Amino acid sequence: MDAIKKKMQGMKLEKDNAMDRALLCEQQARDANARAEKAEEEARALQKKIQTIENELDQTQEALMQVNAKLEEKDKALQNVS
Protein backbone atom coordinates (compact mmCIF):
# COMPACT_ATOMS: atom_id res chain seq x y z
CA MET A 1 0.00 0.00 0.00
CA ASP A 2 2.87 2.37 0.80
CA ALA A 3 4.36 1.69 -2.60
CA ILE A 4 1.10 2.76 -4.28
CA LYS A 5 0.94 5.95 -2.18
CA LYS A 6 4.56 6.76 -3.03
CA LYS A 7 3.88 6.07 -6.70
CA MET A 8 0.82 8.34 -6.62
CA GLN A 9 2.80 11.08 -4.83
CA GLY A 10 5.55 10.75 -7.45
CA MET A 11 3.01 10.95 -10.24
CA LYS A 12 1.37 14.00 -8.62
CA LEU A 13 4.79 15.67 -8.34
CA GLU A 14 5.50 14.90 -12.00
CA LYS A 15 2.09 16.29 -12.96
CA ASP A 16 2.67 19.46 -10.91
CA ASN A 17 6.10 19.93 -12.49
CA ALA A 18 4.64 19.38 -15.96
CA MET A 19 1.90 21.92 -15.24
CA ASP A 20 4.48 24.43 -14.04
CA ARG A 21 6.54 23.90 -17.19
CA ALA A 22 3.40 24.26 -19.32
CA LEU A 23 2.50 27.54 -17.61
CA LEU A 24 6.04 28.81 -18.07
CA CYS A 25 5.98 27.87 -21.76
CA GLU A 26 2.61 29.55 -22.23
CA GLN A 27 3.92 32.73 -20.60
CA GLN A 28 7.03 32.65 -22.77
CA ALA A 29 4.83 32.20 -25.85
CA ARG A 30 2.66 35.17 -24.83
CA ASP A 31 5.79 37.27 -24.25
CA ALA A 32 7.23 36.25 -27.62
CA ASN A 33 3.94 37.09 -29.34
CA ALA A 34 3.86 40.48 -27.64
CA ARG A 35 7.43 41.19 -28.76
CA ALA A 36 6.59 40.09 -32.29
CA GLU A 37 3.53 42.33 -32.37
CA LYS A 38 5.56 45.27 -31.10
CA ALA A 39 8.22 44.60 -33.74
CA GLU A 40 5.54 44.50 -36.44
CA GLU A 41 4.12 47.81 -35.24
CA GLU A 42 7.59 49.34 -35.29
CA ALA A 43 8.15 47.96 -38.79
CA ARG A 44 4.85 49.48 -39.98
CA ALA A 45 5.80 52.82 -38.44
CA LEU A 46 9.20 52.71 -40.12
CA GLN A 47 7.62 51.78 -43.44
CA LYS A 48 5.27 54.75 -43.13
CA LYS A 49 8.23 57.01 -42.31
CA ILE A 50 10.14 55.67 -45.32
CA GLN A 51 7.15 56.37 -47.56
CA THR A 52 6.91 59.93 -46.23
CA ILE A 53 10.63 60.52 -46.79
CA GLU A 54 10.42 59.06 -50.31
CA ASN A 55 7.53 61.43 -51.09
CA GLU A 56 9.50 64.37 -49.74
CA LEU A 57 12.50 63.29 -51.84
CA ASP A 58 10.36 63.14 -54.97
CA GLN A 59 9.00 66.63 -54.28
CA THR A 60 12.47 68.00 -53.60
CA GLN A 61 13.85 66.45 -56.78
CA GLU A 62 10.99 67.93 -58.78
CA ALA A 63 11.61 71.36 -57.24
CA LEU A 64 15.33 71.02 -57.98
CA MET A 65 14.60 70.20 -61.62
CA GLN A 66 12.38 73.25 -61.90
CA VAL A 67 15.00 75.50 -60.32
CA ASN A 68 17.71 74.06 -62.57
CA ALA A 69 15.51 74.66 -65.63
CA LYS A 70 14.95 78.28 -64.58
CA LEU A 71 18.65 78.69 -63.90
CA GLU A 72 19.50 77.39 -67.37
CA GLU A 73 16.99 79.79 -68.92
CA LYS A 74 18.48 82.71 -67.04
CA ASP A 75 22.01 81.59 -67.94
CA LYS A 76 21.03 81.44 -71.64
CA ALA A 77 19.38 84.86 -71.37
CA LEU A 78 22.52 86.24 -69.73
CA GLN A 79 24.73 84.77 -72.47
CA ASN A 80 22.50 86.30 -75.13
CA VAL A 81 22.75 89.71 -73.48
CA SER A 82 26.55 89.57 -73.31
N, C-alpha and C positions, 0 to 999 in steps of 0.2 A: 504494500500500500504506500509506503514511503517513497518507493521508486516512482510510482505513478504521480505522486504529489510533486516530487522533484522534477520529473519530466514535464509536468504541466507548468510549474514555475519557470522552468527553462524556456518552454515554448512561449509563455506570456512575456518573458523578458525579450526574447527574439522578436515577438510581435511588436512590443513597445519600441524596441530599437528600430525596427523596420518602419514603424509609423513616424518616429522622429526623423529618420532619414527621408521619408517621403515628404514630410512637411518642409524640411530644409530644402529639398529639391524643388518643391513647388514655389517656395519663396525665392529661390535663386532664379527660377524660370520667370516669375513675375518681375523681379528686378531686371533681368536681361531684356524682357519685353519692354519695360519702361525705358531702359537705356536706348533700345532700338527705336522706339517711338520718338524719343527726344532727338536722336541723331537724324531721323527722317525729317522732323520739323526743322532742324537746323539746316539740313540739306535743301529743303524747300525754300527756306528764307535766303540761303545763299544763291540759289538758282534765280530767285526773284531779284536779288541785288545784281546778279550778273546781267540779267535781262535789262534792268534799268541802266546799268553802266553801258551796255552795248547800244541801247537807244540813244543815250547821251553822246556816245562816240560817233554814231551815225549823224546826229544833228551837228556836232562840231565839225566833222569832216565836210558836210554839206556847206556849212558856213565858211569854212576855210576855202573850199573850191570857189564859192561866190566872191570872197574877198580877193583871192588870187586872180580871178577873171577880171574884176574891177581894176586891180593893180596893173594887169597886163594892158588893159584898155588905156589907163592913164599913162603908162610907160610909152605906149605907141603914140598917144596924143602928144606927149612931151617930145618924143623923137621927131614927130612931124613939125613941131613948132621950131625946133632947133635948126 
